Amino acid sequence: MFQILSKTELAQGTVVANEIMAPQIAAKARPGQFVILRVNETGERIPLTMADTDPKRGTITIIYQVVGKSTALLKSLNVMDYIQDIAGPLGRPTPIEKKGTIICVGGGTGVAVLHPITRGFKQAGNKVIGIIGARTKDLLIMEDKMRAATDELYVCTDDGSYGHHGFVTDVLREQLTKLGSEVKEAVTIGPVPMMKFCAKVTAEFGVPTMVSLNAIMVDGTGMCGCCRVSVGGKTEFACVDGPEFDGHKVDFEELGRRLTAYQKQEKEAMDLYQHKCSCAANQ
């Protein structure tokens, strides 16, 4: 079992950060990798990318948005409580090397996934430009950490409540136009539509682009096939072949359809969970 050492609510309480004692995972984890956890013995397995690791303390940090029963159940745990199972590190680490100028773009909770990758590129000696966005200022996360991990950071909000009024793709296009061939690679992580349109922008400039795919996963070892994605017309498995792929080759339309395949069941599970919680609170 894995003990929760800290719990911080972000983005109006819809996003939660947990620091968890997991020394064996922390010792081997690399940027871009993830874990799969079960909250309790009857819980489902859910994949979550590590937003940070501290090998000396033996801890990993996960940041997740409460969107269904499993994440709601995870949020119900408090400091010093235990998570039943955590398996990891899983997936291929991000290939990080010194290349020149790198642009890292994150949206929503994708910023948590992007953070260790951004920091890794900077530590490797690259000039790193960060662009992060959210619908509104109150939903932004990890701005301070991203600012520390970049040479320049641009913040965007859809409603103009903070930073650039508009989408991350606006600033991405501005930077690519300004810097031209100086940009050697782009990394974009966030909602599927955001990654799709960022990849379209970078394709116009011929900039290699990496995306991290949040496909549905069960076992995390390539056996179940749930996380299959189409990349360059070939079937890949996000858990073992990824989670990072060439953004110019990903079939984002197929990915989007697969992510909504169980919406009905997810809603039913969440409604039942909330009903039981409400009944217990009234006893």
BALOBA-1460 file (C-alpha; in Angstrom, 3 decimals):
// residues 283
<rec num="1" residu="m" x="0.000" y="0.000" z="0.000"/>
<rec num="2" residu="f" x="1.109" y="3.551" z="-0.696"/>
<rec num="3" residu="q" x="0.693" y="6.384" z="1.801"/>
<rec num="4" residu="i" x="-0.448" y="9.870" z="0.823"/>
<rec num="5" residu="l" x="1.904" y="12.462" z="2.336"/>
<rec num="6" residu="s" x="0.219" y="15.630" z="1.090"/>
<rec num="7" residu="k" x="-2.999" y="16.687" z="-0.608"/>
<rec num="8" residu="t" x="-3.480" y="20.025" z="-2.343"/>
<rec num="9" residu="e" x="-6.635" y="21.103" z="-4.132"/>
<rec num="10" residu="l" x="-6.096" y="23.193" z="-7.271"/>
<rec num="11" residu="a" x="-8.317" y="24.835" z="-9.886"/>
<rec num="12" residu="q" x="-11.337" y="25.474" z="-7.666"/>
<rec num="13" residu="g" x="-11.047" y="22.025" z="-6.105"/>
<rec num="14" residu="t" x="-11.553" y="20.172" z="-9.396"/>
<rec num="15" residu="v" x="-7.877" y="19.244" z="-9.631"/>
<rec num="16" residu="v" x="-5.942" y="17.529" z="-6.841"/>
<rec num="17" residu="a" x="-2.213" y="17.023" z="-6.255"/>
<rec num="18" residu="n" x="-1.073" y="14.121" z="-4.072"/>
<rec num="19" residu="e" x="2.477" y="13.462" z="-2.971"/>
<rec num="20" residu="i" x="2.772" y="9.734" z="-2.346"/>
<rec num="21" residu="m" x="5.442" y="7.594" z="-0.708"/>
<rec num="22" residu="a" x="6.667" y="5.218" z="-3.441"/>
<rec num="23" residu="p" x="10.466" y="4.911" z="-3.177"/>
<rec num="24" residu="q" x="10.970" y="2.139" z="-5.750"/>
<rec num="25" residu="i" x="8.957" y="3.974" z="-8.384"/>
<rec num="26" residu="a" x="10.586" y="7.329" z="-7.586"/>
<rec num="27" residu="a" x="14.056" y="5.817" z="-7.978"/>
<rec num="28" residu="k" x="13.419" y="4.667" z="-11.551"/>
<rec num="29" residu="a" x="10.838" y="7.120" z="-12.927"/>
<rec num="30" residu="r" x="11.788" y="9.355" z="-15.851"/>
<rec num="31" residu="p" x="9.965" y="12.286" z="-17.494"/>
<rec num="32" residu="g" x="7.013" y="11.164" z="-19.591"/>
<rec num="33" residu="q" x="6.324" y="7.950" z="-17.684"/>
<rec num="34" residu="f" x="3.163" y="7.154" z="-15.760"/>
<rec num="35" residu="v" x="1.688" y="4.885" z="-13.093"/>
<rec num="36" residu="i" x="-1.507" y="2.851" z="-12.893"/>
<rec num="37" residu="l" x="-3.248" y="2.800" z="-9.526"/>
<rec num="38" residu="r" x="-6.210" y="1.240" z="-7.737"/>
<rec num="39" residu="v" x="-7.710" y="3.258" z="-4.903"/>
<rec num="40" residu="n" x="-9.039" y="0.158" z="-3.098"/>
<rec num="41" residu="e" x="-9.508" y="-3.585" z="-3.612"/>
<rec num="42" residu="t" x="-12.624" y="-3.164" z="-5.749"/>
<rec num="43" residu="g" x="-11.452" y="-0.060" z="-7.607"/>
<rec num="44" residu="e" x="-10.705" y="0.168" z="-11.324"/>
<rec num="45" residu="r" x="-7.177" y="0.654" z="-12.626"/>
<rec num="46" residu="i" x="-6.554" y="4.215" z="-13.791"/>
<rec num="47" residu="p" x="-3.417" y="5.642" z="-15.472"/>
<rec num="48" residu="l" x="-1.950" y="8.894" z="-14.141"/>
<rec num="49" residu="t" x="1.238" y="10.601" z="-15.258"/>
<rec num="50" residu="m" x="3.713" y="11.648" z="-12.588"/>
<rec num="51" residu="a" x="3.963" y="15.434" z="-12.346"/>
<rec num="52" residu="d" x="7.088" y="15.205" z="-10.210"/>
<rec num="53" residu="t" x="9.368" y="12.738" z="-8.453"/>
<rec num="54" residu="d" x="11.797" y="13.037" z="-5.561"/>
<rec num="55" residu="p" x="14.124" y="10.000" z="-5.433"/>
<rec num="56" residu="k" x="15.826" y="11.256" z="-2.262"/>
<rec num="57" residu="r" x="12.541" y="11.451" z="-0.347"/>
<rec num="58" residu="g" x="11.155" y="8.429" z="-2.163"/>
<rec num="59" residu="t" x="8.037" y="10.227" z="-3.357"/>
<rec num="60" residu="i" x="6.040" y="10.717" z="-6.536"/>
<rec num="61" residu="t" x="3.468" y="13.428" z="-7.199"/>
<rec num="62" residu="i" x="0.318" y="12.829" z="-9.201"/>
<rec num="63" residu="i" x="-2.079" y="15.553" z="-10.326"/>
<rec num="64" residu="y" x="-5.525" y="14.565" z="-11.527"/>
<rec num="65" residu="q" x="-8.864" y="16.113" z="-12.419"/>
<rec num="66" residu="v" x="-12.001" y="14.765" z="-10.761"/>
<rec num="67" residu="v" x="-14.087" y="13.591" z="-13.725"/>
<rec num="68" residu="g" x="-15.574" y="10.257" z="-12.643"/>
<rec num="69" residu="k" x="-16.081" y="7.769" z="-9.841"/>
<rec num="70" residu="s" x="-12.463" y="6.612" z="-9.560"/>
<rec num="71" residu="t" x="-10.980" y="10.099" z="-9.377"/>
<rec num="72" residu="a" x="-13.759" y="11.177" z="-6.973"/>
<rec num="73" residu="l" x="-12.904" y="8.182" z="-4.793"/>
<rec num="74" residu="l" x="-9.215" y="9.082" z="-4.945"/>
<rec num="75" residu="k" x="-10.008" y="12.647" z="-3.913"/>
<rec num="76" residu="s" x="-11.905" y="11.331" z="-0.864"/>
<rec num="77" residu="l" x="-8.622" y="10.026" z="0.577"/>
<rec num="78" residu="n" x="-6.774" y="12.326" z="2.963"/>
<rec num="79" residu="v" x="-3.201" y="12.782" z="4.167"/>
<rec num="80" residu="m" x="-1.876" y="9.609" z="5.832"/>
<rec num="81" residu="d" x="-4.483" y="7.448" z="4.056"/>
<rec num="82" residu="y" x="-3.298" y="4.671" z="1.768"/>
<rec num="83" residu="i" x="-3.808" y="3.885" z="-1.912"/>
<rec num="84" residu="q" x="-4.225" y="0.142" z="-2.465"/>
<rec num="85" residu="d" x="-1.943" y="-0.386" z="-5.482"/>
<rec num="86" residu="i" x="0.400" y="1.661" z="-7.671"/>
<rec num="87" residu="a" x="2.269" y="0.039" z="-10.560"/>
<rec num="88" residu="g" x="5.056" y="1.843" z="-12.362"/>
<rec num="89" residu="p" x="6.951" y="3.468" z="-13.828"/>
<rec num="90" residu="l" x="5.223" y="2.511" z="-17.067"/>
<rec num="91" residu="g" x="5.586" y="3.680" z="-20.651"/>
<rec num="92" residu="r" x="8.618" y="4.914" z="-22.538"/>
<rec num="93" residu="p" x="10.525" y="7.872" z="-21.060"/>
<rec num="94" residu="t" x="10.671" y="11.087" z="-23.078"/>
<rec num="95" residu="p" x="13.758" y="11.146" z="-25.328"/>
<rec num="96" residu="i" x="15.488" y="14.250" z="-23.956"/>
<rec num="97" residu="e" x="18.700" y="15.627" z="-25.407"/>
<rec num="98" residu="k" x="20.254" y="18.967" z="-26.217"/>
<rec num="99" residu="k" x="18.798" y="20.206" z="-29.506"/>
<rec num="100" residu="g" x="18.459" y="23.989" z="-29.303"/>
<rec num="101" residu="t" x="15.137" y="25.740" z="-28.814"/>
<rec num="102" residu="i" x="12.179" y="23.665" z="-27.654"/>
<rec num="103" residu="i" x="8.588" y="24.888" z="-27.332"/>
<rec num="104" residu="c" x="6.485" y="23.125" z="-24.674"/>
<rec num="105" residu="v" x="2.721" y="23.660" z="-24.806"/>
<rec num="106" residu="g" x="0.304" y="22.499" z="-22.110"/>
<rec num="107" residu="g" x="-3.408" y="22.835" z="-21.527"/>
<rec num="108" residu="g" x="-5.503" y="22.046" z="-18.458"/>
<rec num="109" residu="t" x="-4.150" y="19.150" z="-16.397"/>
<rec num="110" residu="g" x="-1.805" y="18.390" z="-19.290"/>
<rec num="111" residu="v" x="0.472" y="21.006" z="-17.727"/>
<rec num="112" residu="a" x="1.180" y="18.507" z="-14.932"/>
<rec num="113" residu="v" x="2.345" y="15.953" z="-17.499"/>
<rec num="114" residu="l" x="4.356" y="18.590" z="-19.350"/>
<rec num="115" residu="h" x="6.229" y="19.914" z="-16.313"/>
<rec num="116" residu="p" x="8.889" y="17.183" z="-15.805"/>
<rec num="117" residu="i" x="9.455" y="17.009" z="-19.566"/>
<rec num="118" residu="t" x="9.947" y="20.781" z="-19.776"/>
<rec num="119" residu="r" x="12.322" y="20.737" z="-16.823"/>
<rec num="120" residu="g" x="14.251" y="17.851" z="-18.379"/>
<rec num="121" residu="f" x="14.782" y="19.729" z="-21.643"/>
<rec num="122" residu="k" x="16.020" y="22.794" z="-19.785"/>
<rec num="123" residu="q" x="18.382" y="20.758" z="-17.623"/>
<rec num="124" residu="a" x="19.773" y="19.214" z="-20.818"/>
<rec num="125" residu="g" x="20.880" y="22.686" z="-21.934"/>
<rec num="126" residu="n" x="18.076" y="23.656" z="-24.291"/>
<rec num="127" residu="k" x="16.396" y="27.025" z="-24.532"/>
<rec num="128" residu="v" x="12.836" y="26.216" z="-23.492"/>
<rec num="129" residu="i" x="9.782" y="28.330" z="-24.267"/>
<rec num="130" residu="g" x="6.655" y="27.362" z="-22.356"/>
<rec num="131" residu="i" x="3.045" y="28.075" z="-23.288"/>
<rec num="132" residu="i" x="0.270" y="27.039" z="-20.902"/>
<rec num="133" residu="g" x="-3.441" y="27.652" z="-21.020"/>
<rec num="134" residu="a" x="-6.809" y="27.116" z="-19.380"/>
<rec num="135" residu="r" x="-10.391" y="28.251" z="-19.855"/>
<rec num="136" residu="t" x="-10.051" y="30.857" z="-17.097"/>
<rec num="137" residu="k" x="-7.458" y="32.078" z="-14.597"/>
<rec num="138" residu="d" x="-8.820" y="30.022" z="-11.694"/>
<rec num="139" residu="l" x="-8.269" y="26.802" z="-13.642"/>
<rec num="140" residu="l" x="-4.574" y="27.391" z="-14.351"/>
<rec num="141" residu="i" x="-2.181" y="25.056" z="-12.564"/>
<rec num="142" residu="m" x="1.563" y="24.919" z="-11.914"/>
<rec num="143" residu="e" x="2.373" y="28.355" z="-13.332"/>
<rec num="144" residu="d" x="5.226" y="28.910" z="-10.865"/>
<rec num="145" residu="k" x="6.779" y="25.499" z="-11.521"/>
<rec num="146" residu="m" x="6.522" y="25.966" z="-15.276"/>
<rec num="147" residu="r" x="8.066" y="29.420" z="-15.029"/>
<rec num="148" residu="a" x="11.021" y="27.925" z="-13.158"/>
<rec num="149" residu="a" x="11.369" y="25.165" z="-15.768"/>
<rec num="150" residu="t" x="11.441" y="27.496" z="-18.793"/>
<rec num="151" residu="d" x="13.424" y="30.417" z="-20.157"/>
<rec num="152" residu="e" x="10.218" y="32.150" z="-21.245"/>
<rec num="153" residu="l" x="6.643" y="31.364" z="-20.209"/>
<rec num="154" residu="y" x="3.455" y="32.570" z="-21.873"/>
<rec num="155" residu="v" x="0.081" y="32.107" z="-20.200"/>
<rec num="156" residu="c" x="-3.227" y="32.026" z="-22.079"/>
<rec num="157" residu="t" x="-6.862" y="31.994" z="-20.959"/>
<rec num="158" residu="d" x="-9.842" y="31.450" z="-23.228"/>
<rec num="159" residu="d" x="-11.835" y="34.217" z="-21.502"/>
<rec num="160" residu="g" x="-8.976" y="36.715" z="-21.195"/>
<rec num="161" residu="s" x="-9.064" y="36.730" z="-17.390"/>
<rec num="162" residu="y" x="-5.275" y="36.346" z="-17.281"/>
<rec num="163" residu="g" x="-2.403" y="36.538" z="-19.727"/>
<rec num="164" residu="h" x="-3.065" y="36.261" z="-23.440"/>
<rec num="165" residu="h" x="-6.745" y="36.379" z="-24.346"/>
<rec num="166" residu="g" x="-7.088" y="33.383" z="-26.610"/>
<rec num="167" residu="f" x="-5.789" y="29.903" z="-27.265"/>
<rec num="168" residu="v" x="-2.306" y="28.430" z="-26.839"/>
<rec num="169" residu="t" x="-2.210" y="27.929" z="-30.604"/>
<rec num="170" residu="d" x="-2.217" y="31.727" z="-31.047"/>
<rec num="171" residu="v" x="0.999" y="32.144" z="-29.066"/>
<rec num="172" residu="l" x="2.488" y="28.990" z="-30.583"/>
<rec num="173" residu="r" x="2.041" y="30.420" z="-34.069"/>
<rec num="174" residu="e" x="3.524" y="33.758" z="-32.971"/>
<rec num="175" residu="q" x="6.624" y="32.082" z="-31.547"/>
<rec num="176" residu="l" x="7.123" y="29.840" z="-34.581"/>
<rec num="177" residu="t" x="6.787" y="32.850" z="-36.891"/>
<rec num="178" residu="k" x="9.239" y="34.829" z="-34.784"/>
<rec num="179" residu="l" x="11.859" y="32.122" z="-34.237"/>
<rec num="180" residu="g" x="11.619" y="30.183" z="-37.500"/>
<rec num="181" residu="s" x="14.207" y="27.439" z="-37.912"/>
<rec num="182" residu="e" x="15.590" y="28.121" z="-34.439"/>
<rec num="183" residu="v" x="12.820" y="25.876" z="-33.037"/>
<rec num="184" residu="k" x="13.980" y="22.259" z="-33.186"/>
<rec num="185" residu="e" x="11.024" y="20.532" z="-31.545"/>
<rec num="186" residu="a" x="7.617" y="21.141" z="-29.991"/>
<rec num="187" residu="v" x="5.965" y="19.186" z="-27.218"/>
<rec num="188" residu="t" x="2.226" y="19.605" z="-26.683"/>
<rec num="189" residu="i" x="0.157" y="17.885" z="-23.995"/>
<rec num="190" residu="g" x="-3.451" y="18.509" z="-23.027"/>
<rec num="191" residu="p" x="-6.983" y="17.911" z="-24.302"/>
<rec num="192" residu="v" x="-7.196" y="16.039" z="-27.600"/>
<rec num="193" residu="p" x="-8.513" y="19.040" z="-29.598"/>
<rec num="194" residu="m" x="-5.680" y="21.219" z="-28.275"/>
<rec num="195" residu="m" x="-3.000" y="18.706" z="-29.251"/>
<rec num="196" residu="k" x="-4.620" y="18.222" z="-32.652"/>
<rec num="197" residu="f" x="-4.615" y="21.909" z="-33.517"/>
<rec num="198" residu="c" x="-1.147" y="22.528" z="-32.070"/>
<rec num="199" residu="a" x="0.151" y="19.740" z="-34.302"/>
<rec num="200" residu="k" x="-1.561" y="21.345" z="-37.300"/>
<rec num="201" residu="v" x="0.204" y="24.638" z="-36.563"/>
<rec num="202" residu="t" x="3.645" y="23.077" z="-36.147"/>
<rec num="203" residu="a" x="3.155" y="21.033" z="-39.325"/>
<rec num="204" residu="e" x="2.867" y="24.319" z="-41.257"/>
<rec num="205" residu="f" x="6.349" y="25.244" z="-40.020"/>
<rec num="206" residu="g" x="7.871" y="21.787" z="-40.401"/>
<rec num="207" residu="v" x="8.665" y="21.491" z="-36.681"/>
<rec num="208" residu="p" x="8.806" y="17.929" z="-35.268"/>
<rec num="209" residu="t" x="6.079" y="17.610" z="-32.629"/>
<rec num="210" residu="m" x="5.585" y="15.160" z="-29.800"/>
<rec num="211" residu="v" x="2.226" y="14.575" z="-28.095"/>
<rec num="212" residu="s" x="1.352" y="12.471" z="-25.048"/>
<rec num="213" residu="l" x="-1.830" y="10.451" z="-25.567"/>
<rec num="214" residu="n" x="-4.309" y="9.901" z="-22.747"/>
<rec num="215" residu="a" x="-5.857" y="6.731" z="-24.191"/>
<rec num="216" residu="i" x="-8.094" y="4.459" z="-22.109"/>
<rec num="217" residu="m" x="-5.903" y="1.859" z="-20.353"/>
<rec num="218" residu="v" x="-6.530" y="-1.208" z="-18.218"/>
<rec num="219" residu="d" x="-3.419" y="-3.332" z="-17.680"/>
<rec num="220" residu="g" x="-0.674" y="-0.966" z="-18.881"/>
<rec num="221" residu="t" x="1.429" y="-3.783" z="-20.361"/>
<rec num="222" residu="g" x="0.058" y="-3.968" z="-23.926"/>
<rec num="223" residu="m" x="-2.007" y="-7.110" z="-23.271"/>
<rec num="224" residu="c" x="-5.581" y="-5.770" z="-23.183"/>
<rec num="225" residu="g" x="-5.441" y="-3.570" z="-26.293"/>
<rec num="226" residu="c" x="-7.700" y="-0.890" z="-24.827"/>
<rec num="227" residu="c" x="-5.157" y="1.874" z="-25.368"/>
<rec num="228" residu="r" x="-4.611" y="1.234" z="-29.078"/>
<rec num="229" residu="v" x="-4.154" y="4.323" z="-31.206"/>
<rec num="230" residu="s" x="-3.477" y="4.851" z="-34.906"/>
<rec num="231" residu="v" x="-0.183" y="6.565" z="-35.691"/>
<rec num="232" residu="g" x="0.879" y="6.902" z="-39.293"/>
<rec num="233" residu="g" x="-1.708" y="4.298" z="-40.295"/>
<rec num="234" residu="k" x="-0.235" y="1.755" z="-37.870"/>
<rec num="235" residu="t" x="-1.798" y="0.468" z="-34.658"/>
<rec num="236" residu="e" x="0.259" y="1.345" z="-31.582"/>
<rec num="237" residu="f" x="-0.369" y="0.786" z="-27.885"/>
<rec num="238" residu="a" x="-0.087" y="3.942" z="-25.785"/>
<rec num="239" residu="c" x="0.998" y="2.063" z="-22.672"/>
<rec num="240" residu="v" x="4.084" y="0.338" z="-24.122"/>
<rec num="241" residu="d" x="4.789" y="2.107" z="-27.429"/>
<rec num="242" residu="g" x="4.061" y="5.530" z="-25.921"/>
<rec num="243" residu="p" x="2.477" y="7.438" z="-24.346"/>
<rec num="244" residu="e" x="4.348" y="9.887" z="-26.606"/>
<rec num="245" residu="f" x="4.020" y="9.848" z="-30.380"/>
<rec num="246" residu="d" x="4.644" y="11.960" z="-33.456"/>
<rec num="247" residu="g" x="1.792" y="14.467" z="-33.333"/>
<rec num="248" residu="h" x="1.776" y="14.856" z="-37.109"/>
<rec num="249" residu="k" x="0.897" y="11.167" z="-37.553"/>
<rec num="250" residu="v" x="-1.714" y="10.620" z="-34.815"/>
<rec num="251" residu="d" x="-5.331" y="9.959" z="-35.826"/>
<rec num="252" residu="f" x="-6.875" y="12.376" z="-33.330"/>
<rec num="253" residu="e" x="-10.424" y="11.782" z="-34.591"/>
<rec num="254" residu="e" x="-10.193" y="8.077" z="-33.786"/>
<rec num="255" residu="l" x="-8.607" y="8.829" z="-30.405"/>
<rec num="256" residu="g" x="-11.451" y="11.211" z="-29.557"/>
<rec num="257" residu="r" x="-14.083" y="8.616" z="-30.459"/>
<rec num="258" residu="r" x="-12.419" y="5.930" z="-28.375"/>
<rec num="259" residu="l" x="-12.184" y="8.217" z="-25.343"/>
<rec num="260" residu="t" x="-15.971" y="8.703" z="-25.396"/>
<rec num="261" residu="a" x="-16.824" y="5.017" z="-25.849"/>
<rec num="262" residu="y" x="-17.785" y="4.487" z="-22.211"/>
<rec num="263" residu="q" x="-19.304" y="7.860" z="-21.362"/>
<rec num="264" residu="k" x="-22.699" y="6.335" z="-20.515"/>
<rec num="265" residu="q" x="-21.215" y="3.777" z="-18.118"/>
<rec num="266" residu="e" x="-18.909" y="6.389" z="-16.578"/>
<rec num="267" residu="k" x="-21.857" y="8.697" z="-15.889"/>
<rec num="268" residu="e" x="-23.903" y="5.861" z="-14.372"/>
<rec num="269" residu="a" x="-20.999" y="4.896" z="-12.072"/>
<rec num="270" residu="m" x="-20.498" y="8.499" z="-10.961"/>
<rec num="271" residu="d" x="-24.218" y="9.048" z="-10.341"/>
<rec num="272" residu="l" x="-24.407" y="5.895" z="-8.218"/>
<rec num="273" residu="y" x="-21.295" y="6.884" z="-6.266"/>
<rec num="274" residu="q" x="-22.642" y="10.372" z="-5.549"/>
<rec num="275" residu="h" x="-26.007" y="8.915" z="-4.539"/>
<rec num="276" residu="k" x="-24.383" y="6.559" z="-2.042"/>
<rec num="277" residu="c" x="-22.255" y="9.389" z="-0.645"/>
<rec num="278" residu="s" x="-25.346" y="11.571" z="-0.273"/>
<rec num="279" residu="c" x="-27.251" y="8.796" z="1.510"/>
<rec num="280" residu="a" x="-24.356" y="8.161" z="3.905"/>
<rec num="281" residu="a" x="-24.082" y="11.877" z="4.709"/>
<rec num="282" residu="n" x="-27.766" y="12.038" z="5.641"/>
<rec num="283" residu="q" x="-27.662" y="9.104" z="8.048"/>
